[in-house]
Amino acid sequence: MQSVLTREDQLNRLRTTEKWDIIIIGGGATGLGTAVDAATRGYKVLLLEKYDFAKGTSSKSTKLVHGGVRYLANGDIKLVIGALKERGRIFKNAPHVSTVQSFVIPVYSTFSKLKYLIGLKLYDWLAGSLRVGNSISLSKKEVIEKLPHIAQKDLHGGILYYDGQFDDARLAVNLAQTAVEHGSTVLNYVEAKNFRKDEQGKLSAVICKDQETGEEFVAKGKVIINATGIFVDDILKLDTPTHKNLVRPSQGSHIVIDQKFLDGKDALMIPETSDGRVLFGVPWHGKVLLGTTDIPIDEHENEPRPMDQEIEFILETAKNYLSPAPTRADILSIYAGLRPLAAPTGKDGESTKEISRDHKLIKSDSNLVTITGGKWTTYRKMAEETVDMAIAVAGLIPVPCKTKQMPIHGATKDRYHGHWSLYGKDYAAIQLLAQENPTWKEEIVPGYDYQLVEVVWSCRHEFIHKVEDFLARRCRLLLLDAKASIIAARKVAEIMAVELNKPEDWVEKEVKEYEELASRYLL
């Protein structure tokens, strides 16, 4: 296996490789998973990401690795079984970034208690040997012990069940590292600008551009995969200008509040909000995430901002279940992700509740392979199916998938204090690096245990190029506490400027740019 290469090493590969077996556009969960799958089968792989890895939806999830209790309620048994299998594989292959999480559903009628208990017993059973815990009925007293701030009026008791939690952006960077270790060339901040086709109208190359230097490349490939999430239609229109949209984006928003509002290790699951959706209150990195919403939108952007109506909906729902309830003044950060759902064929206003959560795999006439839909939990299975189709389209020598039981970079069951566990096996090397310079052990910002050495490590091993890459996705400070992340920005920029050999004016530009971005995560 190869160590993580420098950006210049990878750009040199892009300059000098005559032809790739597989070119992947998109560096989110599915694109990175596809790069790992293809590389471990021995194919020559290039992945291009316009921004940073997991910049979009893949870093803005509810942080759950789950089968999907709500999909079970909709009768989508096949989707749930597949997701539960993949949940078990994430626990085994990436235990450093994933963990079992207990959830409590408070119930306010005997009928509700029976309904949810039966449903969750079925959920446990469907997981088979990959089950992570047994659902049980809780008395009113037991619910209050687990959720001290739960609204007690008419409370009948509850259900305790188990699912998974993970750090989405950390898993993404580990997938990028895994892909490189198995021979892939994986580049962020390189945009796919256009395609070239052969005389038969089949895709033969991607014209791409390095966002940092402006250098353009022509990457020839036997097959090209479009794994750009909510942007799949943009890539399909590069191929076929008359293409009609496949994806209808749905916005899911979250607010982040202090852990005192749950005050325990159990998560809160509200199974039916006023509009019939599910809402979670999940402990995460010492805070609590409340979400998600589900709003169909017509326009998609790379930095969506939660709408005021979404924030009010989350707060109003929480008010019905928590006492004291969080207010706008308690919000530390807000964020939104856009899900690439299959576009509805009915009326334009069709609810996103009825749009499929499953993934779709499509081959265009030009031989462009497009993967869309799905969710983080099933990223590995989606990647496997995508590579299988790419092999058939390109006529590559078939090699079976190897990722079902393959550890991801950093995988270890060892647990360290606080956020350090997320580095897995890299933890020891980071501690060794910190000994080179005593100042690197300093905290980045008061109140959080992130250290300056992590910025150095990320510059050298985790593909960061902007302050945002570190504060939003390598450590998660932007999502946990947007104001604290703004305070941290200058220190981070100064270390990055030295490590990445940036010009004198880079720090000021980056800090200003970051402050503008972070303001979107504040009310």
C-alpha positions in Angstrom: 0.0 0.0 0.0 1.1 3.6 -0.7 1.2 6.4 1.8 -0.9 9.5 1.3 0.7 11.4 -1.6 1.2 15.2 -1.8 -1.1 17.2 -4.0 1.7 17.8 -6.5 2.4 14.0 -6.7 -1.2 13.4 -7.5 -1.3 16.3 -10.1 1.8 14.7 -11.7 -0.1 11.5 -12.1 -2.9 13.4 -13.7 -0.4 15.0 -16.1 1.4 11.8 -17.0 -1.2 9.0 -17.0 -2.1 8.2 -20.6 -5.5 6.6 -19.8 -7.5 5.7 -16.7 -9.7 2.7 -16.3 -12.3 4.6 -14.3 -12.8 8.4 -13.8 -15.1 9.4 -11.0 -16.6 12.9 -10.8 -17.7 13.8 -7.2 -15.9 13.5 -3.9 -18.8 12.9 -1.5 -19.8 9.6 0.2 -20.7 7.7 -3.1 -17.8 9.0 -5.2 -15.2 8.2 -2.5 -16.7 4.8 -1.8 -16.6 4.1 -5.5 -12.9 5.1 -5.7 -12.1 2.7 -2.8 -14.1 -0.1 -4.4 -12.6 0.3 -7.9 -9.0 0.8 -6.6 -9.2 -2.3 -4.3 -10.2 -4.3 -7.4 -7.0 -3.2 -9.1 -8.3 -0.7 -11.6 -6.5 2.6 -12.4 -8.8 5.2 -10.8 -9.0 9.0 -10.9 -11.4 11.0 -8.7 -12.1 14.7 -9.2 -13.9 16.9 -6.7 -14.7 20.5 -7.5 -14.5 21.6 -3.8 -13.4 19.7 -0.8 -14.3 16.1 -0.1 -17.8 15.9 1.5 -18.2 19.7 1.2 -21.9 19.3 0.4 -24.5 16.9 1.7 -22.0 14.3 2.8 -20.8 16.4 5.7 -24.2 17.7 6.7 -26.2 14.6 7.7 -27.9 13.8 11.0 -24.8 11.7 11.8 -26.8 8.5 11.9 -25.7 5.1 10.5 -29.1 3.5 10.4 -31.5 1.2 8.6 -34.2 3.8 8.6 -37.0 3.4 11.0 -39.2 5.7 9.0 -38.7 3.7 5.9 -40.0 0.6 7.8 -43.1 2.6 8.6 -43.5 3.2 4.8 -43.3 -0.5 4.1 -39.9 -0.3 2.3 -38.6 -3.6 3.9 -36.0 -4.2 1.2 -34.4 -0.8 1.7 -34.3 -1.3 5.5 -32.7 -4.7 5.3 -30.0 -3.5 2.9 -29.2 -0.5 5.1 -29.1 -2.6 8.3 -26.5 -4.9 6.6 -24.4 -1.9 5.6 -24.8 -0.4 9.1 -23.1 -3.5 10.5 -20.3 -3.3 7.9 -19.5 0.3 8.8 -19.3 -0.7 12.5 -16.8 -3.5 11.5 -14.8 -1.6 8.9 -14.7 1.9 10.4 -15.1 1.4 14.2 -13.1 4.6 15.0 -15.6 6.9 13.4 -18.8 5.0 14.2 -20.5 3.8 17.3 -23.8 2.2 18.6 -26.2 4.8 19.9 -29.2 4.3 22.1 -32.5 6.1 21.3 -35.5 6.7 23.5 -39.0 7.2 21.9 -41.3 8.8 24.5 -44.9 7.7 24.1 -48.1 9.4 25.3 -50.6 6.6 24.7 -50.8 2.8 25.3 -51.6 2.3 21.6 -48.5 4.2 20.5 -46.3 2.2 22.9 -47.5 -1.1 21.4 -47.2 0.2 17.8 -43.6 1.4 18.2 -42.5 -1.6 20.2 -43.8 -4.1 17.5 -42.2 -2.0 14.8 -38.8 -1.8 16.5 -38.8 -5.5 17.3 -39.3 -6.1 13.6 -36.4 -3.6 13.0 -34.1 -5.6 15.3 -35.2 -8.9 13.7 -34.5 -7.6 10.1 -30.9 -6.8 11.2 -30.2 -10.5 11.8 -26.7 -11.3 13.0 -25.8 -7.6 12.6 -28.2 -6.5 15.3 -26.6 -4.0 17.7 -29.1 -4.2 20.6 -32.6 -5.3 21.6 -35.5 -2.9 21.7 -37.4 -2.9 25.1 -40.3 -1.2 26.7 -39.6 1.5 29.3 -41.8 2.7 32.1 -42.5 6.4 32.6 -39.9 6.4 35.5 -37.3 4.8 33.2 -37.9 7.3 30.4 -37.4 10.3 32.9 -34.2 8.7 34.2 -32.8 8.5 30.7 -34.2 11.8 29.5 -34.4 14.1 32.6 -35.8 17.0 30.5 -38.6 15.1 28.8 -42.1 16.6 28.9 -43.9 14.5 31.6 -47.5 15.5 31.1 -49.5 12.4 29.8 -46.2 10.5 29.4 -47.0 6.7 29.4 -43.4 5.5 29.1 -41.3 4.8 26.1 -39.3 2.5 23.9 -35.5 2.1 24.0 -33.9 0.9 20.7 -30.4 1.0 19.2 -29.0 2.3 16.0 -25.7 3.8 14.8 -23.9 7.2 14.9 -20.9 8.3 13.0 -18.8 11.3 11.9 -19.7 11.7 8.3 -16.8 14.1 7.1 -14.2 12.1 9.0 -15.3 8.9 7.3 -15.1 10.7 4.0 -11.5 11.8 4.5 -10.6 8.3 5.6 -12.2 6.9 2.4 -10.0 9.3 0.4 -6.9 8.1 2.3 -7.9 4.5 1.7 -8.4 5.1 -2.0 -5.0 6.6 -2.3 -3.4 3.8 -0.3 -4.8 1.4 -2.9 -3.4 3.3 -5.8 -6.2 5.8 -6.7 -5.4 9.4 -7.7 -7.9 11.5 -5.6 -8.0 15.3 -6.1 -10.1 17.9 -4.4 -10.4 21.4 -5.9 -10.2 20.1 -9.4 -13.3 20.7 -11.4 -14.7 18.6 -14.3 -15.4 21.3 -16.9 -16.5 19.3 -20.0 -16.3 16.0 -21.8 -14.8 14.8 -25.0 -16.5 12.1 -27.1 -15.2 9.7 -29.7 -16.6 9.3 -33.3 -19.4 7.0 -32.0 -20.5 9.6 -29.5 -19.2 7.8 -26.5 -17.3 9.6 -23.7 -13.6 9.4 -24.0 -12.2 12.1 -21.7 -12.9 14.7 -19.0 -11.5 18.2 -19.4 -10.7 19.4 -15.9 -9.2 22.4 -14.2 -7.2 22.8 -11.0 -9.0 25.5 -9.0 -5.8 26.6 -7.2 -3.5 27.2 -10.2 -5.9 27.3 -13.2 -4.0 24.5 -14.9 -6.2 22.5 -17.3 -5.9 18.8 -18.0 -7.5 16.3 -20.4 -8.0 13.0 -18.5 -8.8 10.1 -20.9 -10.8 7.3 -19.4 -12.4 4.0 -20.4 -15.5 4.9 -18.4 -16.7 8.0 -16.5 -18.9 7.9 -13.4 -21.1 10.8 -12.3 -21.3 10.7 -8.5 -22.1 14.3 -7.8 -25.1 14.0 -5.6 -27.5 17.0 -6.0 -25.4 18.1 -8.9 -25.8 15.0 -11.1 -28.1 16.9 -13.5 -25.4 19.5 -14.1 -23.0 16.8 -15.2 -25.7 15.0 -17.3 -26.3 18.4 -19.1 -22.6 18.6 -20.0 -23.2 15.2 -21.7 -26.7 15.9 -23.1 -27.8 19.6 -23.1 -31.4 18.6 -23.5 -31.4 16.4 -20.4 -34.4 16.7 -18.1 -33.7 16.7 -14.3 -33.5 13.4 -12.5 -33.1 14.9 -9.0 -35.5 16.9 -6.9 -33.4 18.3 -3.9 -34.8 18.1 -0.4 -33.4 20.3 2.3 -32.7 18.8 5.7 -31.8 21.4 8.3 -30.4 21.0 11.8 -29.7 23.2 14.8 -26.9 22.5 17.4 -27.5 23.3 21.1 -25.8 22.6 24.4 -25.8 19.0 25.7 -27.6 20.2 28.9 -30.9 20.0 26.9 -30.7 16.2 26.8 -28.3 15.7 29.7 -27.5 12.1 29.1 -26.0 9.6 26.6 -29.4 8.5 25.1 -30.7 10.2 21.9 -34.3 11.4 21.6 -36.4 10.1 18.7 -39.7 11.9 18.0 -41.5 9.5 15.7 -44.3 11.7 14.4 -44.0 15.5 14.3 -46.9 17.8 13.5 -46.4 17.2 9.8 -45.9 13.5 10.1 -42.1 13.4 9.9 -39.4 12.1 12.3 -37.2 14.4 14.4 -34.0 13.4 16.3 -32.2 14.9 19.2 -28.8 13.3 19.1 -25.7 13.7 21.4 -22.7 14.5 19.1 -19.2 15.7 20.1 -20.5 17.1 23.4 -23.4 19.0 21.9 -26.9 18.0 20.7 -28.1 18.0 17.1 -31.8 18.6 16.6 -33.2 17.8 13.1 -33.9 17.1 10.5 -36.5 18.9 8.3 -37.6 17.7 4.9 -38.3 20.6 2.5 -38.5 20.2 -1.3 -36.6 23.0 -3.0 -36.2 24.0 -6.6 -32.8 25.6 -6.6 -29.7 23.9 -5.3 -26.5 25.5 -4.0 -23.3 24.4 -2.4 -23.8 26.2 0.9 -27.6 26.0 1.6 -28.8 27.9 4.7 -31.7 26.7 6.9 -34.9 28.6 6.2 -36.4 30.5 9.1 -39.5 28.3 8.9 -37.3 25.2 9.4 -35.6 26.6 12.5 -39.0 27.5 14.0 -40.4 24.0 13.2 -37.5 22.3 15.0 -37.8 24.6 18.0 -41.6 24.3 18.2 -41.4 20.5 18.0 -38.7 20.4 20.7 -40.9 22.6 22.9 -43.5 19.9 22.9 -41.0 17.3 24.2 -38.3 19.1 26.2 -38.5 21.2 29.4 -36.8 23.6 29.5 -36.9 23.8 25.7 -34.2 25.5 23.6 -34.8 28.9 22.2 -33.2 30.8 19.3 -30.7 32.3 21.9 -29.4 28.7 22.7 -28.5 27.9 19.1 -24.7 27.5 18.6 -24.8 26.6 14.9 -27.3 25.9 12.1 -26.6 23.8 9.0 -28.5 22.3 6.1 -27.8 19.5 3.6 -29.5 18.8 0.3 -30.6 15.2 -0.4 -30.6 14.1 -4.0 -34.0 12.4 -4.2 -35.4 11.0 -7.4 -37.6 13.6 -9.0 -41.3 13.0 -8.7 -43.4 12.4 -11.8 -46.6 13.8 -10.3 -47.5 17.4 -9.4 -44.6 19.8 -8.8 -45.6 20.2 -5.1 -45.4 16.5 -4.3 -44.2 15.9 -0.8 -40.6 14.6 -0.3 -42.0 12.0 2.0 -43.3 10.1 -1.1 -40.1 10.5 -3.1 -37.8 7.4 -3.1 -34.9 7.2 -0.7 -33.4 4.3 -2.7 -30.5 4.9 -5.1 -30.7 4.9 -8.9 -28.0 3.7 -11.3 -28.2 4.9 -14.9 -26.2 4.4 -18.1 -26.5 7.2 -20.7 -26.2 6.6 -24.5 -22.8 8.2 -24.2 -21.8 5.4 -21.6 -21.8 7.9 -18.8 -22.6 6.0 -15.6 -24.6 8.0 -13.1 -25.3 7.0 -9.5 -27.8 9.1 -7.5 -30.0 9.0 -4.4 -29.4 6.7 -1.5 -27.8 7.7 1.8 -24.5 7.5 3.7 -25.3 4.2 5.4 -25.5 2.4 2.0 -22.5 4.2 0.4 -20.5 0.9 0.1 -23.2 -1.0 -1.6 -23.9 1.8 -4.0 -20.2 1.9 -4.8 -20.1 -1.8 -5.5 -23.1 -1.7 -7.9 -21.6 1.4 -9.6 -18.3 -0.3 -10.2 -20.0 -3.4 -11.5 -21.8 -1.3 -14.1 -18.7 0.6 -15.0 -16.8 -2.7 -15.6 -19.6 -3.9 -17.9 -19.8 -0.5 -19.8 -16.0 -0.3 -20.3 -15.4 -4.0 -21.0 -12.9 -4.2 -18.1 -11.7 -7.6 -16.9 -14.2 -8.3 -14.1 -12.8 -8.5 -10.6 -15.1 -9.2 -7.6 -15.8 -6.5 -4.9 -13.4 -6.6 -1.9 -14.9 -4.0 0.4 -17.4 -5.9 2.4 -14.9 -6.8 5.1 -12.1 -4.3 4.3 -10.9 -1.9 7.1 -11.0 1.8 6.2 -8.0 4.0 6.9 -7.5 4.4 10.7 -9.7 1.5 11.7 -9.2 0.4 15.3 -11.4 -0.5 18.2 -9.2 1.5 20.6 -10.9 4.5 22.1 -9.2 7.7 23.1 -10.4 10.7 25.1 -12.9 13.0 23.4 -12.6 13.6 19.6 -9.1 11.9 19.4 -10.8 8.5 18.8 -11.8 9.8 15.4 -8.2 9.6 14.2 -8.1 5.9 15.0 -4.6 4.4 14.3 -3.3 7.9 13.3 -3.7 9.0 16.9 -0.2 7.7 17.9 1.5 9.4 14.9 -0.2 12.7 15.7 1.0 12.6 19.3 4.5 11.9 18.0 4.3 14.8 15.6 3.2 17.1 18.5 6.6 16.4 20.2 8.4 18.2 17.4 7.1 21.6 18.4 5.8 22.4 22.0 3.4 25.1 20.7 1.5 22.6 18.5 0.0 21.2 21.7 -1.8 24.4 22.4 -5.6 24.5 22.1 -6.9 26.1 18.9 -9.7 27.9 20.8 -10.7 28.0 24.5 -13.3 25.5 25.6 -12.5 22.9 23.0 -9.7 20.3 23.1 -8.7 20.6 19.4 -4.9 21.3 19.2 -2.7 23.1 16.6 -0.9 19.8 15.8 -4.2 18.7 14.2 -3.9 21.5 11.6 -0.3 20.4 10.8 -1.4 16.8 10.5 -4.3 17.7 8.3 -2.1 19.8 6.0 0.3 16.9 5.6 -2.0 13.9 5.5 -5.7 14.9 5.0 -5.8 17.0 1.8 -6.7 20.4 3.3 -6.3 23.6 1.2 -8.6 26.1 2.9 -9.3 27.1 6.5 -12.9 25.9 5.9 -11.6 22.4 5.1 -10.2 22.1 8.6 -12.7 23.9 10.7 -15.8 22.4 9.0 -14.8 18.9 8.1 -11.4 17.7 9.6 -12.4 19.0 13.0 -16.1 19.8 13.2 -16.0 23.2 15.0 -18.0 25.1 12.5 -21.0 22.8 13.0 -20.6 22.6 16.8 -20.0 26.3 17.6 -19.9 28.7 14.7 -18.7 31.7 16.8 -15.9 29.7 18.4 -14.8 28.6 14.9 -14.5 32.2 13.8 -12.2 32.9 16.7 -10.1 29.9 15.7 -9.8 30.9 12.0 -6.7 33.1 12.2 -4.6 30.6 14.2 -5.6 27.8 11.7 -4.8 30.1 8.7 -1.4 31.0 10.1 -0.3 27.4 10.5 -1.7 26.4 7.1 0.2 29.3 5.5 3.5 27.9 6.8 2.7 24.3 6.1 1.4 24.9 2.6 3.9 27.6 1.7 1.3 30.3 1.0 2.0 33.9 0.0 1.9 36.7 2.6 -1.6 37.9 1.8 -3.1 34.4 2.0 -4.0 34.5 5.7 -6.0 37.7 5.5 -7.9 36.5 2.4 -8.7 33.1 4.0 -9.8 34.5 7.4 -12.1 37.0 5.6 -13.5 34.3 3.4 -14.0 32.0 6.3 -15.8 34.6 8.4 -18.2 35.2 5.6 -18.9 31.4 5.3 -19.3 30.9 9.1 -21.8 33.8 9.3 -24.2 31.5 7.4 -24.1 29.0 10.2 -25.2 31.7 12.7 -28.7 33.0 13.3 
